[in-house]
Amino acid sequence: MNQWQGGSTGDKANRALAVAIKKVARMRLRHEDQPSSKSAASLTESLENLAEMLRERGRYEEAIQTIKEAGQVHLQDAAKLAQDLMVQASELYDQGAYDEALCAVEGAVNTLRLLNEQIPKNERFVTALAWSLNLQGILFSNLTLLENALNATKESVSLRRDMRSTQPEAFAADLAHSLNNLGNRLNELGHREEAIQASKEAVVLYRELYKTDRDKYLSYLASSLANLDKATSIL
């Protein structure tokens, strides 16, 4: 057999690379047209395959850029998944389907933890994680999983306190909301002194917010005052 039959090894490698590049382009267009977890997975796989082929050919810069794109696609898909789970959890909570809502919000929490590990201090992901933990605490409480409820709410408070330290006005309402819930969670477990402190802090924040928008924050202030009164009356 002629050693050149079918083309040289180099020709075959170049054709394989061209096929891989075309596949990436096709998967990218498909994902842009109809984004889904399935299309994201297909695009990520094709990008990783192309990156490996580029690396084998010593085209390291192109391989690095391709891997970066694969990572970005993965992150975007994870972020969308977390957002979808947050919406689903909220809707299920409103319907009183607490068990199903808890499953959804736990999925969101787990996904957002991974995103926060990969991109630390990303405001969007930290905010979403704090929101999810706050809802998780409420759901645990409704299902009488009180220790779990307290732990989730404490973490939500911690995250929102950190965010407010850099943006006081932007995150005051979020922190007040989590503190109000923390007072309730502590009260449920009989930690009266701590419940009073959390409730007092929520009241202080809501008083300040009430000054800026009375219509919006009147009910929140009333709720926090009621929680504080409940904690102090039991003591």
C-alpha positions as CSV (number, residue, x, y, z in Angstrom):
1,M,0.0,0.0,0.0
2,N,1.2,3.5,-0.8
3,Q,2.3,5.2,2.4
4,W,0.6,8.4,1.2
5,Q,-2.8,6.8,0.6
6,G,-5.5,8.7,2.5
7,G,-3.2,11.7,3.1
8,S,-0.4,12.2,5.6
9,T,-0.8,12.1,9.4
10,G,-0.5,15.9,9.4
11,D,-3.3,16.3,6.8
12,K,-5.5,14.1,8.9
13,A,-4.8,16.0,12.1
14,N,-5.5,19.3,10.3
15,R,-8.8,18.0,9.0
16,A,-9.7,16.7,12.5
17,L,-8.9,20.2,13.9
18,A,-11.0,21.8,11.3
19,V,-13.9,19.5,12.1
20,A,-13.6,20.3,15.8
21,I,-13.6,24.1,15.1
22,K,-16.7,23.8,12.9
23,K,-18.4,21.7,15.7
24,V,-17.7,24.4,18.2
25,A,-19.1,27.1,15.9
26,R,-22.2,25.0,15.4
27,M,-22.7,24.2,19.1
28,R,-22.1,27.9,19.9
29,L,-24.8,29.0,17.5
30,R,-27.2,26.4,18.8
31,H,-26.6,27.5,22.4
32,E,-27.0,31.2,21.5
33,D,-30.2,30.4,19.6
34,Q,-31.8,28.1,22.2
35,P,-29.8,28.2,25.5
36,S,-30.4,25.2,27.8
37,S,-28.4,23.0,30.1
38,K,-28.2,20.4,27.3
39,S,-26.9,22.9,24.8
40,A,-24.4,24.3,27.3
41,A,-23.1,20.8,28.1
42,S,-22.7,20.1,24.3
43,L,-20.9,23.4,23.8
44,T,-18.6,22.9,26.8
45,E,-17.7,19.4,25.7
46,S,-16.9,20.5,22.1
47,L,-14.8,23.4,23.5
48,E,-12.8,21.1,25.8
49,N,-12.2,18.7,23.0
50,L,-10.9,21.6,20.8
51,A,-8.7,22.9,23.6
52,E,-7.1,19.5,23.9
53,M,-6.4,19.3,20.2
54,L,-4.9,22.8,20.2
55,R,-2.7,21.8,23.2
56,E,-1.4,18.7,21.5
57,R,-0.3,21.0,18.6
58,G,1.5,23.4,20.8
59,R,-1.0,26.1,20.3
60,Y,-1.2,26.8,24.0
61,E,-2.6,30.4,24.0
62,E,-5.5,29.3,21.8
63,A,-6.0,26.3,24.0
64,I,-6.1,28.5,27.1
65,Q,-8.7,30.9,25.6
66,T,-10.8,27.9,24.5
67,I,-10.8,26.4,28.0
68,K,-11.7,29.8,29.4
69,E,-14.7,30.0,27.1
70,A,-15.7,26.5,28.3
71,G,-15.5,27.6,31.9
72,Q,-17.6,30.7,31.2
73,V,-20.3,28.7,29.5
74,H,-20.4,26.3,32.5
75,L,-20.7,29.3,34.9
76,Q,-23.4,30.9,32.9
77,D,-25.4,27.7,32.8
78,A,-24.9,27.2,36.6
79,A,-26.1,30.7,37.2
80,K,-29.2,30.2,35.1
81,L,-29.9,27.0,36.9
82,A,-29.6,28.7,40.3
83,Q,-31.9,31.5,39.2
84,D,-34.5,29.0,37.9
85,L,-34.4,27.1,41.2
86,M,-34.8,30.3,43.2
87,V,-37.9,31.3,41.1
88,Q,-39.3,27.8,41.5
89,A,-38.7,27.7,45.3
90,S,-40.4,31.1,45.7
91,E,-43.5,30.0,43.7
92,L,-43.7,26.7,45.6
93,Y,-43.4,28.6,48.9
94,D,-46.3,30.9,48.0
95,Q,-48.4,27.8,47.2
96,G,-47.6,26.3,50.6
97,A,-45.7,23.4,49.1
98,Y,-42.9,23.7,51.6
99,D,-41.2,20.3,51.0
100,E,-41.0,20.9,47.3
101,A,-39.9,24.5,47.8
102,L,-37.1,23.3,50.2
103,C,-35.8,20.8,47.6
104,A,-35.7,23.6,45.0
105,V,-34.0,26.1,47.3
106,E,-31.4,23.6,48.5
107,G,-30.5,23.0,44.8
108,A,-30.1,26.8,44.4
109,V,-28.0,27.0,47.6
110,N,-25.7,24.2,46.5
111,T,-25.2,25.7,43.0
112,L,-24.6,29.2,44.4
113,R,-22.0,27.9,46.8
114,L,-20.1,26.4,43.9
115,L,-20.3,29.6,42.0
116,N,-19.1,31.6,44.9
117,E,-16.2,29.3,45.3
118,Q,-15.2,29.7,41.7
119,I,-15.8,33.5,41.6
120,P,-15.4,34.8,45.2
121,K,-17.0,38.1,46.2
122,N,-19.2,38.3,43.1
123,E,-22.0,40.6,44.2
124,R,-24.6,38.8,42.1
125,F,-23.8,35.4,43.4
126,V,-23.4,36.5,47.0
127,T,-26.7,38.3,46.9
128,A,-28.5,35.3,45.4
129,L,-26.9,33.0,48.0
130,A,-28.0,35.2,50.9
131,W,-31.6,35.4,49.5
132,S,-31.7,31.6,49.1
133,L,-30.4,30.9,52.6
134,N,-32.9,33.3,54.0
135,L,-35.8,31.4,52.3
136,Q,-34.2,28.1,53.3
137,G,-34.3,29.2,56.9
138,I,-38.0,30.1,56.6
139,L,-38.8,26.8,55.0
140,F,-36.8,24.8,57.6
141,S,-38.8,26.7,60.3
142,N,-42.1,25.9,58.6
143,L,-41.1,22.2,58.6
144,T,-40.0,22.4,62.3
145,L,-36.4,21.8,61.4
146,L,-35.4,24.5,63.8
147,E,-31.7,24.1,64.2
148,N,-31.3,23.9,60.4
149,A,-33.5,27.0,60.1
150,L,-31.3,28.9,62.6
151,N,-28.0,27.9,60.8
152,A,-29.3,29.0,57.4
153,T,-30.6,32.3,58.7
154,K,-27.4,33.0,60.5
155,E,-25.4,32.5,57.3
156,S,-27.8,34.8,55.4
157,V,-27.3,37.5,58.1
158,S,-23.5,37.1,57.9
159,L,-23.4,37.5,54.1
160,R,-25.8,40.4,54.1
161,R,-23.9,42.1,56.9
162,D,-20.7,41.8,54.9
163,M,-22.4,43.3,51.8
164,R,-23.8,46.2,53.8
165,S,-20.3,47.0,55.2
166,T,-19.3,48.1,51.7
167,Q,-22.7,49.3,50.5
168,P,-24.7,50.5,53.5
169,E,-27.7,51.9,51.7
170,A,-28.0,49.2,49.1
171,F,-28.2,46.3,51.5
172,A,-29.8,47.8,54.6
173,A,-33.3,46.4,53.8
174,D,-31.9,42.9,53.0
175,L,-30.0,42.8,56.3
176,A,-33.0,44.0,58.2
177,H,-35.1,41.3,56.7
178,S,-32.7,38.5,57.6
179,L,-32.2,40.0,61.1
180,N,-36.0,40.0,61.6
181,N,-36.1,36.3,60.6
182,L,-33.1,35.6,62.8
183,G,-34.9,37.0,65.8
184,N,-37.8,34.6,65.1
185,R,-35.5,31.6,64.6
186,L,-33.7,32.3,67.9
187,N,-37.0,32.8,69.7
188,E,-38.3,29.5,68.4
189,L,-35.3,27.7,70.1
190,G,-35.6,29.7,73.3
191,H,-32.5,31.9,72.8
192,R,-34.3,34.9,74.2
193,E,-31.4,37.3,74.8
194,E,-30.0,36.7,71.3
195,A,-33.5,37.0,69.8
196,I,-33.9,40.4,71.4
197,Q,-30.6,41.6,70.1
198,A,-31.3,40.5,66.6
199,S,-34.8,42.0,66.7
200,K,-33.6,45.3,68.1
201,E,-31.1,45.6,65.3
202,A,-33.8,44.9,62.7
203,V,-36.0,47.6,64.3
204,V,-33.2,50.1,64.2
205,L,-32.6,49.4,60.5
206,Y,-36.3,49.5,59.6
207,R,-36.7,52.8,61.5
208,E,-34.1,54.4,59.3
209,L,-35.6,52.8,56.2
210,Y,-39.1,54.1,57.2
211,K,-37.8,57.6,57.2
212,T,-36.8,57.2,53.6
213,D,-40.0,55.6,52.4
214,R,-42.9,55.4,54.9
215,D,-45.4,53.6,52.6
216,K,-42.9,50.9,51.6
217,Y,-41.4,50.1,55.1
218,L,-44.3,50.7,57.5
219,S,-45.4,47.1,57.5
220,Y,-41.9,45.8,57.9
221,L,-41.3,48.1,60.8
222,A,-44.5,47.0,62.4
223,S,-43.5,43.4,61.9
224,S,-40.1,43.9,63.5
225,L,-41.6,45.7,66.4
226,A,-44.1,42.9,66.9
227,N,-41.2,40.3,66.9
228,L,-39.3,42.4,69.4
229,D,-42.3,42.7,71.7
230,K,-42.8,38.9,71.5
231,A,-39.2,38.2,72.4
232,T,-39.2,40.6,75.3
233,S,-42.6,39.5,76.7
234,I,-41.5,35.9,76.9
235,L,-38.2,36.8,78.7
